[in-house]
Amino acid sequence: MEGQSAAIARAWSPREFSAAATEWQRLLTAHLEQVMSGSTRVLNWAEPDQTAAAADEWLNRPLADGPGGVAGGMRSLLQQMLSAGQNLHHPHYIGHQVPAASPLAGLLDAAAAVTNQVMAIYEMGPWATAVERALVGRLCGLAGWQPATSSGVLTHGGSLANLTALLTARNVVLKDSWKDGVPAGTALVANADVHYCITRAAGILGLGAAAVCRVPPDARRRMDVQRLDELLTELRRQNRPIVAVSACAGATPTGAIDDLVAVSDVCRRHDVWMHVDAAHGGSLLFSRRWRSRLAGIEQADSIVWDAHKMLFVPALCTAVLYRRRELRFETFQQDAPYLFDPAAPGMADVDVGMRTVECTKRATGFGLWGLWALFGAELFEQLVDRMLQLTQGFWDLLHGEADFETLHEPDCNILAFRHLPAAVRLLPLSEQNRFQRELRSTLIREGHFYIVQTTLDGMVALRTTIINPLTTEQDLRELLTAVRDVGRRVWNL
Ligand SMILES: Cc1ncc(COP(=O)(O)O)c(C=O)c1O
């Protein structure tokens, strides 16, 4: 490359790329084989300051100038990344709602990253836009809507997606709010266990976090529909505007799925926008066996659905879906003549930047589109069925053990439970809580399992999300053995 520095020439050289990619393929394949076999730790715990200092150290000299050149430098960088990351493909990774994603989906994302496919307007990413439109149409279909009369966009994650959907709701319900802001007393009604991003959205949308009115849960931690009805009646009596009712299909702490038929009846009677945060549970719609748990979702005005949860694609890929196509431009009022050409108004529909917070947006759909194209929708059905069956089996297993206690029956693949050996059972709640916390932190630092924790009604619990096709019943039995062992060692039981 004439006139370029050596560094620029090498950083853009197809030959250097090929050599580095060969290293990439070799190291990642070996890493996946090792992690999937369960012979590594799940998490290689290190103190955050130590890892940050180590990352900084790599920036002190150009690796490509070393004896290994670009490919050797790439090898060193990958070895560092792979040795210090979270090993989600380990069968004992049973923690957050982030899956052991299909590595094949990752390959498609990598191709999009290498060629830097982005989108805002159609011509910036024509194939990315086509893929997004196809996926949105299919997901709307699974929600029970006609693709021709519904609409949606893909966006970067459930938090941004909930914000986007609730912004649309706000603008539809309060016509002047984009220009004038929201009237005092505006309310957003939500399931008691909603993800914190809903409260954040209330803050960002100018409602204020205090505008979120939480509906108490029933015995299964679903929104108590009777209490929802009473709350809406009271809000209407006080003349308070209501942006939406935000129901959960897969609440974060327990995976509880609201009775969406009953919620939609109440919303219709009170003429309120029904939003369903199905970031976690939307994927049950792929399963003939489990989709009835989401019956009523077709009545929703908006739905949020994360593919980077139970559809097993790498983060981030989320759909925001609207039942009524005519509302698709209500989210924003923008004036960007350099992007949106008034002489070609028909393009507004395919210029997705008209409907997303992002301007430049990563092409998020390739992984999902690719897995779907390679294996058919049956793959997602099989994954959902497997995760739910394992979780049900885990619940049965815990029930047979006197020193464990579950906090709820699973509606999907999330399960919260406590370890209560006889000596701990006699202690006050604060001590029982401390025991669960210490159990978990020791367990994950030792690296043989990765699980998380939650707090429900003041009770600290261990929490698992079975979101890993490599996890087996045997792994779950081993988890109980490991928890008991840690408990004995940590508290000298
Ligand atoms: C129910 C629910 N909604 C929204 C979110 C936020 O999604 P994201 O992490 O993709 O922003 C989560 C995250 O786990 C969730 O469980």
The ligand as an SDF file (V2000), in Angstrom:
LIG
                    3D

 16 16  0  0  0  0  0  0  0  0999 V2000
  -36.9710  -10.0140   32.1830 C   0  0  0  0  0  0  0  0  0  0  0  0
  -35.7810   -9.2440   31.7000 C   0  0  0  0  0  0  0  0  0  0  0  0
  -35.9590   -8.1120   31.0210 N   0  0  0  0  0  0  0  0  0  0  0  0
  -34.9220   -7.3800   30.5660 C   0  0  0  0  0  0  0  0  0  0  0  0
  -33.6370   -7.7860   30.8010 C   0  0  0  0  0  0  0  0  0  0  0  0
  -32.4980   -6.9490   30.3130 C   0  0  0  0  0  0  0  0  0  0  0  0
  -32.0000   -7.5250   29.1590 O   0  0  0  0  0  0  0  0  0  0  0  0
  -30.5360   -7.1830   28.6190 P   0  0  0  0  0  0  0  0  0  0  0  0
  -29.5920   -7.7710   29.6180 O   0  0  0  0  0  0  0  0  0  0  0  0
  -30.4890   -7.8640   27.2820 O   0  0  0  0  0  0  0  0  0  0  0  0
  -30.4150   -5.7040   28.5240 O   0  0  0  0  0  0  0  0  0  0  0  0
  -33.4000   -8.9660   31.5100 C   0  0  0  0  0  0  0  0  0  0  0  0
  -32.0090   -9.3900   31.7510 C   0  0  0  0  0  0  0  0  0  0  0  0
  -31.6900  -10.4160   32.2100 O   0  0  0  0  0  0  0  0  0  0  0  0
  -34.4980   -9.7160   31.9820 C   0  0  0  0  0  0  0  0  0  0  0  0
  -34.3300  -10.8210   32.6820 O   0  0  0  0  0  0  0  0  0  0  0  0
  1  2  1  0
  2  3  1  0
  2 15  2  0
  3  4  2  0
  4  5  1  0
  5  6  1  0
  5 12  2  0
  6  7  1  0
  7  8  1  0
  8  9  2  0
  8 10  1  0
  8 11  1  0
 12 13  1  0
 12 15  1  0
 13 14  2  0
 15 16  1  0
M  END
$$$$
